[in-house]
């Protein structure tokens, strides 16, 4: 763990430069706006440990995955979000020597991320090898109000002597990914221009995404605007160089305004026009005006999604950091985009979509944004339905069976580990559950009829073909799967997978029955187009009625899989600290044979289907599985926090909240330098709203069952529910509820039914 991030309610701060942890800090201080984003790389050159990362949403490269052990059904490529044009670069030379913090004596340093306003600040003083002392102040934004633009301001002051200064601003398209094979390049140069603005046009190999980056520099010396600098271009590169003489105490400042547009959003012949138009919108304003616009845009987001905690600064900082990063990663403005596990903060996992979105992220967006935002997450999957049917077809399934990919950017499966690609099929269930979760929360039954039911039928057809009848058990079984616990592969009858398959079939049949009553003609047209027959539904019902769900009647728990009790059941607490995390110390063979659970598996099903179980059943399963869980997935602590809260295990709920909330800030799993765990950040919000506040939707009504950690004075949040916006505040001794809408709402709060009228306050 690392603990040098200073605790502050609205800022992420490091107060000195730690070269050995620079990549960790680059991840932590990343910024973005849903359309693009970047790791917190330095503007000036840095020869120390760094991972350059600048990313554009939806722009990817299909890296080959075919290897010697390729099997039928494997994906042809691994889609990776690739490094894009480096636009922040400001190379500085003082009397002919490059400013490089790896070669300087740093006398002061602060990096500060203002989460309230969405601005990254950096200041430092340094003594260079030739004795020149300088002070730098840098500010950077990815504009939330104009998502294809960004800007920065970089001010350099010479301190102890006069100096000749060269400050060179550039666009560099000759970039690589760290995980590139043999430094493979993914871009080809198309054009470079410097007649007016600096312009760089590049295109991805294979996928042919074309990107135009247009940069305008404004130089100041002593506060006075300077004429244009010396411009130069070469392949993949354009620059503008200002050279000036500064007296001791004088400063030079550059302001960089950039627009980056692509043919993902504009016709090829309109790229230049779009780039010019976007650049003019920001370059016509002062940098101070841009900061104000950015602050105003973030204020609107914080008004809806902030969680306020009194009495625990570490917890307050952590929840805001997680909410901030979620809103930087996904804004919902484009239904073709989704939420990558690393967002715009690193290369790991390719930056593409997993089941995390549906299982963990959707509730956050449902409750903190207008319904359109969450609906777009579901539309993303609906738009990929045909690809999901193709994916299932590659594995031998037919008749419209749909298997959504474990990893994707365009609907095609691109994960190349067989135990995941072929076996971790529970992801299908998460997508079906998300449809149910969205409809029960928003009451958007129109989506269910026009989009959702078609997806549910495709997924149900997959489940019906994936099970087989066991003559020995006289029940249906599911063989050769991997559950959410990826520390087991190729198991039979994973309880969670079997359970969610049964639930999905039952739910799909229920919706078909309801639509027969409410929209018979529309349903008939859909079922005719999909060639759905009554006999198919009868088969599904037979599976529902006869699915094998393993359990141990003596312990009163559901079994994670066939044979789980054959393992040596040694609690994780007895593991020596030096072997944790297991995936960095044990062989994979040893992990697979162990009893240790990477993340909630049976408990994931109990979290989803909580209302089907009595409290005793939930408690027995929690008490059995939690001690065996090593929480080496970022998605694990939040589910345990929510269930612990329900069971009255308040100390454990708080412990798991801190673990999920400060996972990256404190680097619990020693892997944050690769990028942040964006999708698990939604679990932090869930741990408070569904855990501590106990928010549930039952029979169309909001329920809350609250508790507050002992060391907190209060916590408060907003939720939007079916057109009503509520403010909930929980104190140690009482609570407060405000209805901020013009419609009344009935809720169940701590067991009492309340009718909350507009502007009503408890």
N, C-alpha and C positions, 0 to 999 in steps of 0.2 A: 504493500500500500504506500501511497504518497500522501503527504499532508501539508504541502506548502501553499496550496491555494488559500488565500486569506478569506475568512468568513465575512460575508457582507450581504445584506438582503437583496441588493439590486445589481451588484457587480461581481465579476469574476476577476480576481487580481492576483498577479504574482509580482513580488516586490524586489526580486533580484533575478539575474540571468543564471540559469542552471543549464549549461551546455549539454550535460549528460542526459537531461530530460527534455531537450528541446522538442523532440517529435511528439512527446506526450502533450506539451503545451500547445504545439501546432494544432493538435486535435481539439483540445479543450476550447481554444479561442477561435475556432472556425466560425465563419459567418456565411449566410446565404439568404435567398429570398423566394425559394420554391421553384424558381426557374433556373438558377445557377448559384454556385457558391464556391468557397475556397477554404483550404487550411490556412492557418495563421502564419504563412511564410513571411520572411522579412522582405521589405521592398528592395533594400540594397543587397549586394552580393553577400553570400555566406558560405564559407568553405567547410563549415562544421557539419554535424549530423543534422540532416533535414530530409523531409520528403515533400517535394513540390507537388501540390495538388490544386488544380482548378478544374471545375466540373460543370457541365451543361446538362440539364435534365433531359432525358430521352435520347441523348446522343451516345451511341454505343458501337462496339466493334465485336464481330462474331469470331472469337478466338477458337482455333481448331482444338477439338478434344479427342479426335480419333487416335488411339494409341494401340499398342500391341495386344491389349486384352479387351479391345472393343467388342461389345456384344450387340446382337440384334436388339433394337429398341433404344440403344444409347443415343443421346443427342449428338448432333453433328458439330456443335460448337458450344463454347461457354461465352455468353454475352457479358461483356464487361464495360462499365462506364469508364471512359478513358480521359486521361489528362487533356485539357483543352489549352488554348492559347494563354500564355503567361502575360497578363496585362499590367500587373502591379509593378513591374521592374523599374527601379530607379538606381542605376549604377552611379556611384559617387567617387570622384577622385579628388584628393586634397594634395596639391603640389605633386601630382603624378603618382600618388600612392592610393590604391583602392581602399575604400572604407569597408572593412570586413570584421565583424565582431569576433570572429574566431582568431583574429590576429591583433586584437586591441586589448588594452587594459580597461575594463569596464568599471567606472566609478559609481554609476547609479543606473538603475534599469527598472522600468515598470511596464507591464503589459496589462491592460484593463479592458474588459468587455462590458460595456454598458448595456445590460439587457433591457432596461426600460426604454432606451432610445434606439437600440440596434446599431451601435457604433463601436468599432474596435479602435482603441487608443494604444499607442506605444511611445514611451519617452526613454531616452538614455543619454548619458554622458560617457564619452570614451576618449582615452588617450591612444593615439595611433603610434605605430612603430617609429615614425620619425619625430615624435614629440608633439605633433599638432593635437590639440584638444578640441573636440566638437560636441555639440548638443543637438539631438534630433528629436522632433516631435512628429508623429505620424497618426493620421486618422483615416479610417477606411469604412466604407459602407457598400453593401449590396442593397439597392433601393427596393423597399417593399412596395412603394407607390408606383414604380415603373420597372417591372421585373426583368427587362432585358438590358438594364443599365446598372452601372456601378461607378463609384468615384473614390478618390483618395486625395489627401493633402499631406505633403511631406515638406517639413521645414528643417533646414540645417543651419546652425549657427557656429561660426568659428570662435573659439573662446580666448586662446592665449597668444595668438599672433596673427598677422595678416597671412592670407593664403590665396593661391590661385585654385579655383574650384571648377570642376567639370561635373555637371549633373545631367545624366543621360537617361531619358525616358524612352521605353521601347515596348513593342509587341513582339513576342517570340513564339512562333508556332512549331519550333523544332523541339517537341516535348515527348517524353516517353513515360510509360508506367513503370513503377519499380518492379512489378511482377512480369514485365515483358521478357519473352524468351530472346536471348542474345541481343538485347536492346532494340528489339523490333519496333519500328515506327508504324503508327496507325494512321498518320495523316499524309496527304500529298499537298504540295503547294499549288495554288491556283493563281494568285495575283498578289502583288505588293504595290502600294501607291503612297506617295507622300506629297502630292501636288497641293492638297489643302489639308485635310486631316491625315493622320497616319492610318493606313488601311492595310489589313492583312486578311486575305481570303484563303481558307484551307478547306480540304474535303477529306472525309474518312475513306480509307480503302474499303472495298467490298460494299459497305452499306451506303456510301455516297451521301452522307450528310454534309452539306456545305455550310460553312460558318463564315460570316463576315464580321470582323472586329474592327470598329472604327474608334479611334482615339484622338482626343483633342487635349493638348497640353497648354497650360497658362503658367508662365514663369513670372516670378516677382523677385526683385532685389531691393531690400530695404523698404518694402511695401509698394514699390512702383512696378507696374506691368512692364515686361521686357518684350522686345521684338522676338520673332520666332528664332529658335536655335538652328543649328546646322543639322540638316536632315540627311539621312543615308538609308539605303535599303539594300538588301540582298535576299536570296531565297529564304523563305520562312521568317523574315525578320525586317522590321522597320524601326528607325529610331530618330529622336530629336535630341540634340546635345546643346546645352547652354553652358558657355564658358564665361566666367566672370572673376574679378578680383574682389575679395572681401577683406575689409579691415577687421581687426579683432573686435568681437562683439556684434558684427553685422551678420545678416542672415540672407539666405536664398530660399525661396519657396516655390514648389511646383504643385499645381492642382491638375489631376488627371481625371478626365471624364470619358467614359467608355460605353459604347453600345455593342452588344454581341447578339446577332440575330442569325437564324438558320432557316433552311428550307423545310424544317419540321413545322414551321409556323408561317412561312411566307413563300410564295412562288419564287423560283430561281431568278426570274427577270425582275423581281421586285425587292430583292435583298438589299441592294444599295439604297434604294428609296426608303426602305424601312429603317435601315441603320442610320441614315441621315436624320430622319424624322425623330427617332428616339434620342439620338445624341443632342439634337437641338433643344429638346424638351428639358434636358438637365443642364446643358452648357450655357443656356440663357439665364441661369440662376447663379447666385453666389453660393459658395460652399456652405456658408451659414444658413442660407435659405434651404439648401438640400437637407442639412441636419434637422431643421425644423420640420420639413415634410416627412422625413423618416421618423422623427419622434412622434408626430401626429398619427402616422400610420400604425406605429406600434402601440400607441395609446388606445386605439380602437380595438386592437387584439387583446391587450391586457384587460380592458374593461370587461371582456367576455370570459377570458380563460384564466385569469390570475387566481391563485390560491394564496391567501394571506395567513401566515402563522405568527403568533405572538409568543415569545418566550423561548425560542429555539432558532437562533440565527443560522446554524448549519442546516437545519431542516428547511428553513425558509429559502435560503440560497439554492438548495438542491432542487426543490420543486420548481422554482422559477427557471433554473437552468434547463431542466427537462422540458418544461412547457415552451421555453424560448427556442430550443433546438427543434422541437416538433413543428413549430410554426415557421421556422426557417426552412425546413425540409419540404413541407407540403402545405400549400395554401388552397388547394382545391379549384384553382382557376382553370385547370385543364384535365379533363377526364382521361386523357391518354397517359397521364403521369401517375406515379404511385410513390410509395415510401420505401426507399432502400434501407437495409439495416445499418448502413454507415452514412446515409444521406450524402452530404457534400463534404464529408470529413475524412475520407480515406478510400482506398481501393479495395479493401478486403470484401469478400462476398460479391464482388462485381458491381455493387451498387444497384442491384435489381430487386424484384419483388419476391417476397416469401409469404407464407401463411401468417406471419406476424401481423400483417396489416389487418386482416379480418379478425384475428383472435384478440389482439391487444389494442390496436390503434383506433379502430372504428368507434368504440364508445367515447373516446376523448373528443373526436370531431363531432359526433352526434350531439353531445351535451354542451359544447362550447362554441359551435358555429351554426349558421343557418343550415337547414336540412340538405340543401343542394350540395354542400361540401362532402358530407358523408355519402350522399347518393352517387356522387362522381366516383368514389372508391368502388362502389358496387358496379357502376357502369363500366369501369375498367375491366372487370371480370366478364361482364356480359359481352363486351366487345370482343373478348378472347374466347368465346364459347366454341366457335368453329375450330379454333386451334386446339382447344382442350379435347374435342372429339377426335381430331387428328392424332393428338398425343396418345389417346387411348387406343386408337387404331394401330399405332406402331407396336403396341404391346399385345395385340391380338384381340382387342375388344371391338364389338360392332354394335349395330342397331342404335346409333346415336349416343352410346355411352361416352361420357366425358370424364377425363382425368386431367384436372388442372395441374399445371407444372409446379414442382417444388421451387424452382427458380426460373424467373422469366423477365424479359423486358418487353416482349411483343406477343406473348401468348404461347410461344414454343418453349418446350422444356430445354433448359441448357445447364442442368446440373449433371456432373459426370462421375458421381460415386454411385455404384449400383445399389447399395443398401439404402440410398436416399431416393434416387431416380425411380427405381422399380418398387420400393417397399414402403417408403414413408407416405403412404397414401391417405393418412388421416387428414392431410391438408385439404382434401376434397370436402371433408366434413366441416372444417372451419369456414369455408366459403358458404356452405349451406347455412351454417349457424349464423353467419353475419347477415344473411338475408332476413332470417327470422328475427334477429336482434334489432336490426334496423326498422323492420315493420312494426314490431311491438313497441318500439320507442317513439317512432314518428307517426305511426298510423298511416303511413303512405302505402295504402293497399293498391293504389294505381300502379306503383312500381312493381309490386308483386305480380299483378296481372299482366303487365306489358313486357316485363323483363325477367323478374325473379323466378316465376314458375318454370319457364323454359330452362333456366340454369338448373333448377332443382330436379327436373325430369332427367336431364343429361347426367347429373351426378348420381341419381338413384339408379339409373340403368347401369352405371359402372358398378355400384355396390351389388346389384342383383347378379351380375356376371362374375364378380370377384369372389363371392362366397362359394362354398361347395357343401354338399350334403355328406355328413359323416354317418355311415351305416352303424359304426360302433356306438356313437353318441346319440344317434337318431335326432340330430340337430344340425343346423348350419354352422360351419366353422370358417375362419379366415386364416389362411396359412401363409407363412413367409412374409411377414411384415416388420416394419420398424415403427415403434410408437414415438411419442414425443421424447421419450428417454432414448437419446441416440447412443447411450452407453450399452445398449442391447440392439443387436441386428438380427434379422432373419428369424424372428420368433413366431410362434403360432398363437393365435387367439389373444392378441394384445387387447386387454379389456376395454381400453379407451377407444381403440379403432372399431371393435365390434359394437360398442355402445353407440358411437356417433353414427355408424352406418344404420343401425336400427332406428335411431331417432330421425335420421334424414328420410328414410323410407316412410316412416309414420307421418312425418310432417308434410311430405309431398302429397301423400294420399289425402291428408286432411285439407290441404289447400285446394286440391282438385275437387273434393267434395263441396267445399264452400263456394268455389267458383261456379259449380253446376247450379247452385241456387241463385247466386248474385249476378253472374255474367255468363249465362248458358251459351249464348250464340258465340261470344268471343272465345270461350273455352273450347267449344266444338271446333272452331276454326284452327285453334292452336293444336289441339290433340290430333286433328286430321292431318295437319301439316307435319307433325312429328310421328305420325303413324302409331299413335298410342291406342292400345286396345284394352278393354275391360279385363281380359285374361292377364295382361301384364300387371295390372294393379293387384289382382288376386295373388299372383306369384309374390309380389312385394309383401303383401300382408302375411303370406305363409312364412316368409323369412322373418318378419317382425315377430311373429308368434313363436318361432322355433329357433332363434339365434342362441348359440352357446355363449354365455357370459361367465367366465371362470371366477370362482370365489372359494374362500376357505370358510366353511360354516363354523368351524371351531373358533377361529379368531373373529369371525363376523366381518371379514374384509373381502373386497374384490381383489382378485389376483391379477397382477400386472400382466401376466402371460402364463401359458402352460409351463409348469416346471419352475416357477419362480421360487417356490419354497425349497427346491433342491439346492439353492445357493447357500453359502455360509453367511448368515445374517448378522454381520458385525456392524454396530452403529458407526456412522461417519465420525462421530466425536472421538472414537478410539484410533483414528488414523493419525500417524505422526504428522506434525505440521510441515516437515520437510518434503513430504510427498504430495502436497497440495499446490496447485491444482493437479489432479490426477493426469489430465491430458498432456501435461508438460513433464511428467515424471514416470508414468507407467507405460508399458507396452499396450498396444490396442488389444491384443489377445487377453491380457490380464484384466483390462477394464471390462471387456465383454463378458468375462466369466464371473465378474464380481457382482455383488448385490447393489452397487452404488448407482444412484439415480442422478442423471445430469440435471433434470428439471422435472416439474410436475407432470405426471403421466396419468395414473389413476386420479390424482387430485385435479388434473386439468378437466377431466370429465365431471367430477363432482362440482367444480367451479361452474362449468357451463350449465349443468342440469341439477343444480342445488335443490330446487323445489321438489324433485322426485325422491329425495332421501330425508329420513328423519335425522334429528341432530345426533342421536346415538351412532347411527351408521357413519355420518360424516366424521364424528370424533374418533371412532375406531380406525377408520382409514387414515386420517391425519396422523394419529399417534403411531400407527404402524409404519407409514411411508416417510414422514418427514425426517425421522432420525437416520434414514438410509440415504437421504438426498444431500448431495454435495454442492448443489446450486452453482454448478460451473457453466450454466447457461445464463445469460443476462435476463432471460424470460422467466426464470424460476422464482425469485423472491417475491414478486408481486402477487402471484397466485397464492402462495403460502401466507402472505400478509392478510389477504382478504379472508381466507378460510380461518386463520387464527383469530381474526377480529370477530367473526361470526360465533366462534366457539368461546369467546370471552378470554382468550389467551392474549391479553392486551400487551404484555411485555414482549412476547414473541412477534406480535403484529408490528409493534414499533421497531423492533430489531430488523425485521425483514423490510420495513419501509425504508429505514436508513440505508440498508444494503442496496436496494434497488435505486434509491434516490441519489446516492453518492457513489454509485458504481464506477462512474467515469471520473468524477471530480477527485476521488481518492484512489482510483485505479485498483479496485478490489481484485480483479483477475489478472492484473499485470499485462494487459493487452490494449490499453487505450491508445497507445502510440500508433496503432494501426487505423484508428478512427473511433468515433463515438458509437455507442450502442443505441441508435436512434429509436428503433421500434420498441425496445424495452422501456424507453423513457415514458411511453404511454402507460406502462405498468405503474409508474410512480404516481400518476394521477389516479389510476384505478385504486391503488392502495389507500389513498385518502378518501376518495369519494365513495367507492364501493366497500372499502375496508373500514376505515374509522367512522365514516358517516353512514355506512350500511345502505347505500342507495340501491334499490331494486325496482323493477317494473313488474307488477303482478296484476293481471286482469285489467290492464289499461290504466292503472293507478300507480303513482310514485309512492314508494315506501322508503322511510329512513329509520335506521336503528343505530343511534350514535354512541360513540364513546370518545374520549379525548386522552391522549397520552399524559401521564402524570406531570411531566416537566413542561407542558405547553400551557399557556394562559388561554389561548383560543385558536381556532382556525375557521376560515370562512372561504366560501366559493360561490360562484354563480353556476346555474345549470339552465339550459333551455330545454323545454319539454312541450311538444305539440303546441307551439305558439305562445307559450308562457315562459317568462324568465323569472327565476327565483334566486334570491340571495339567502344563503344559509350561513349562519354563524353559530358555532358551538363553543361555549365557555365551560369552565370547570363546574359551575353551579347551575347554569341555565342555557338557553339557546335563543336565537333570534331568527325569524323568517320574514322576508319581505317579498311581496309580489310586485315586480317592476313592470308588469304588463297591464293591458286594459281588459283582460279576461280573467274570470275566476277559475280556481282550480281546487280540486279536492285531493288531499294527500294523507297518507298515514305516517305520522311522525312519532317515533318511540311508542308505538302501540295505540296512539290516539288519532282518531280521524278528525282532520281539520279542513274546513272550507275557507280557502284563502281568497279574499276578494281583491280587486285591483287596489294597489297602494296600501294593502293590508300589512300590518306589522305585528308580529306576536309580542 
